[in-house]
Amino acid sequence: MSNFALRALRGLGVFSLTRVLSASMPRILMYHDFCGPNEADDDAINVEDLRRQFAYLRRNFRVVSLRQLADELRSGASLQKHTVALTIDDGRRNCYEFLFPLLKEFELPATFFVVSAFIQGEDWIWTDKVLWLSRQANGPEAIMPDSLPAVFGALNRMRPENRKAWIENTAQSMGVSVPKTPPPRFAPCSWEELREMADSGLIEIGSHTVTHPILSSISDEESWAELINSRAQISAGIGRPVNCFCFPNGKANDYRSSQVKQIQEAGYLCAVIAEFGLVQASSDPYLLPRIGMTRKRTQEQISKYLEGFAYYQERFQSGRGEA
């Protein structure tokens, strides 16, 4: 839908109506990457755009931590109106460099999900290796930017060792070597930086597994190790308990029901996925939906999702009717 059409809907009061209808359904926002004010990156949010988003949130919503939202959901009480929680995935240093200063300025809480092996410098995230390969000159068509959704769709279904071999073979076919340590664009936070963010009282550090496997591509025994080891490693690294979990990729086919149960058994209090939706009183605290924010640049695009219009639009198009 064009910005012109969105502006027209907003002017007609449609967004105001959907805001009222969805007022008691909290929104969980999903971020990944950030860049500086003079940078342009389709996969990262510029700090000036982020500043405008945060100003909008402060004016229009009650921003709480994910843990607080999960506690309110568990209580069985009516969910407070116009509530938002902020989440960030993976553990890249651009969160500390660009996001953290704005969170302090606006005094907004957030949950930062990190991949523990990435933070420990053991390896960098496999999805970032694929993105890095796609940005190399003379790459094969299979990993050109336009082909990335299909590439990731295939890689998500592979066992980790097979995916690793595919990345290495693809790099070899391109005549390049994947760096042992991630380039600055994909660099991780340090434990010291994570501790500083956690000590601020604004950021809670959560788990995004040890190695970022797609859980449905590994056995339950392996997923259990990812859950408990990441929780232990992150807790030791920041000196605080780890209560929240984020599914790698987090789409419907990326986990099994047995693994959702494992998250609770491992001691986590809530978990988020990457399926679009708004939180409701009936929502499973271990399958909380989110709204991706990376490519929402204009006020109209942001309002479409945060004011509830996109939620009702999707329900209408899927033939489910209103909530």
Steps between C-alpha positions, in 0.01 A plus 500: 500500500645838396581779744234709324233240573620466859488878547144501364393225741663682785327824402164325487545381859541131417823473700333672796221241487736201485708652781191500722394149395848357568582711806512202739729294275867575579750529217848345515738669257789312338829666404830359372750758374573871527724745319623857538323819391686530170478134404250318279441127540182319396549251786571755774312791655667838484527666842302802382213275388529320831481828689174585323362155583587540868346848514183354349498215753546737792205710384260218427586188698593357837839338443582213738758222512418165342534339842243740647262432212539123549434537874185702429387238250552221754310688770172454316408863560379722218792615286565872523418706194748625242793290625819439302814294571826534304718204403828474306644178356847350458752702706674727251704789629299760305235453769743629762637772271176644359195364683615509861567878510146568372345262751675695774393833353133396475514278813349203318549137608590227251598132483816409307519136387856382443667193349749394766766343275494820293559715809779269614679539166475132407333567167276754335137448414445284192228727363747789501750289308239448230424875495873572476532261205205665326682833518817375333562596138442244226298272722297219345138574430394264779607749765430828330292727729173431315550126550568519872148406620511175302857430611415551865187289458712209379777549757252514788403140432859368497684338785764743641794299364345488152430873508858570606628290210270687258637836616860382468443347157319811375782725621753275325301512177507881521874507557469657846557386857256570777696699763573321827375803691197702391551830313403813699148500351439159661714532814364384838465684827751412770400361840610830651265692271214262579563543872497877462166485321354259756629712789319804358171341605360562151614192312435140593725246327323192366607183322499444125669156538872414492552473123175628341377168355149474363358280775289284269819404312657340809397229745327569831817394679697758305241774553501430875877556504457825308239620750674415825856577389416841356310591814792396720762672284312829478418500871866445585607769254269774630464391861121495481227241445375444146121483483401556135561296184478581130458230234758518219312618191180427691254409227237227531717223352810593700416312820305203630247493782740285703759777477251764615447283807877478548525877532277496804681197644835678454381777733407778261194708585403600146604473136441695181458390140516696174140447389305824463224563750385682811510351849165399649392370840487150350852518351748227592783674694747271321377592151457876515459663155693808392498785250816536291616862481804497273335605173237732644644838411212743469254611767218351295669158488567508873147612582350227280651236727509666840148645481356157423395550138734229365368254757137545390599513135670162531204348681261629235716368216535160664123477543511473877303815570568736787634395839 
